[in-house]
Amino acid sequence: MTTNVIANRIYSLYHTNQYRKAFNELYDTNILSILYSGKTPTQTIGKFNLLEKLKVFKKQVDVIHNHKIFEPIVNNNHFILAMEVDVTMKGMKRKKVKEIGVYEVKNGKIIKEEFFSSMAYN
């Protein structure tokens, strides 16, 4: 798959809340995921570990009030997705979070993703 095909596919799957399907279909087994949402970035390596991280996150969510995903911007073997989520985490106040994901594609799979999130800064 080309970067453009992968970018549009992940957009389509994320837009319909099919995150697990996106991971299984588009992510490399040894994906590197980096989240920048505070002073120290966190890294997760491997598709299995990333799916486990998603399960933990889902358990921390009380309500997702709204979410938007914007169409991808593709450049060679990278693409960007911008997202906005209106969410209430358990034990916390409602918050609007903006996030930009930068994805790298190699051999038809996503091998790296980096997220820049406003969650820790609001």
C-alpha positions in Angstrom: 0.0 0.0 0.0 1.2 3.5 -0.7 1.4 6.2 1.9 -1.6 7.9 0.4 -3.8 4.8 0.5 -2.7 4.1 4.1 -3.5 7.7 5.1 -6.9 7.7 3.6 -7.7 4.2 5.1 -6.7 5.2 8.6 -8.7 8.4 8.3 -11.7 6.3 7.3 -11.3 3.8 10.1 -10.5 6.4 12.8 -13.5 8.5 11.6 -15.8 5.5 12.4 -14.0 4.5 15.7 -12.4 1.4 14.2 -9.1 1.9 15.9 -8.3 -1.8 16.6 -9.0 -2.6 12.9 -6.7 0.2 11.9 -3.9 -1.2 14.2 -4.3 -4.7 12.9 -4.5 -3.8 9.3 -2.1 -0.9 8.9 0.5 -0.9 11.7 3.9 -2.7 11.6 4.4 -5.3 14.3 7.3 -3.2 15.7 5.6 0.2 15.5 7.2 3.0 17.5 4.7 5.3 19.1 5.8 8.5 20.8 3.4 10.8 22.7 4.4 14.4 23.5 1.9 15.7 26.0 4.2 17.0 28.8 7.8 17.6 29.6 8.9 14.0 29.0 7.7 12.1 25.9 6.4 8.5 26.4 7.3 5.8 24.0 5.6 2.5 23.2 7.2 -0.1 21.0 5.2 -2.9 19.3 1.6 -3.4 18.1 0.7 -5.5 21.1 1.9 -2.9 23.6 0.1 -0.2 21.7 -3.2 -2.1 21.8 -2.7 -2.6 25.6 -2.1 1.1 26.0 -5.4 1.8 24.1 -7.3 -0.5 26.5 -5.9 1.3 29.5 -6.8 4.7 28.0 -10.4 3.5 27.2 -10.8 2.5 30.9 -9.8 6.0 32.0 -12.5 7.7 29.7 -15.8 8.6 31.3 -17.5 10.2 28.2 -16.4 11.2 24.7 -18.8 14.0 23.9 -17.5 14.7 20.4 -14.6 13.9 18.2 -13.3 15.2 14.9 -10.7 13.9 12.6 -9.4 16.0 9.8 -8.4 14.7 6.4 -4.8 13.6 6.1 -2.0 15.6 4.6 0.5 13.3 2.7 4.1 14.0 1.9 6.3 11.2 0.5 6.4 8.5 3.2 4.8 10.6 6.0 1.3 11.9 6.6 -0.4 14.0 9.3 -3.8 13.6 10.9 -5.2 16.3 13.1 -7.8 15.4 15.7 -10.0 17.2 18.3 -11.7 15.3 21.1 -14.2 16.7 23.7 -13.7 14.2 26.5 -14.4 13.8 30.2 -11.8 11.5 31.9 -12.8 9.7 35.0 -12.4 11.9 38.1 -11.6 15.0 35.9 -13.4 17.9 34.3 -14.5 17.9 30.7 -11.7 18.9 28.4 -11.2 19.7 24.7 -8.0 18.1 23.5 -6.3 18.9 20.2 -3.7 16.4 18.8 -1.6 16.1 15.7 -0.4 12.7 14.6 2.6 12.4 12.3 2.9 8.9 10.8 5.8 7.3 8.9 5.2 4.5 6.4 7.6 1.9 5.2 7.0 -1.2 3.1 3.2 -0.6 3.2 2.9 -0.4 7.0 3.0 2.4 9.6 6.3 2.0 11.4 6.2 5.2 13.5 3.7 7.6 14.9 4.3 10.7 16.9 1.5 12.5 18.7 1.6 16.1 19.9 -1.3 16.6 22.3 -2.7 19.6 24.1 -4.1 17.3 26.9 -1.4 18.1 29.5 -1.3 21.9 28.7 -4.9 22.8 29.2 
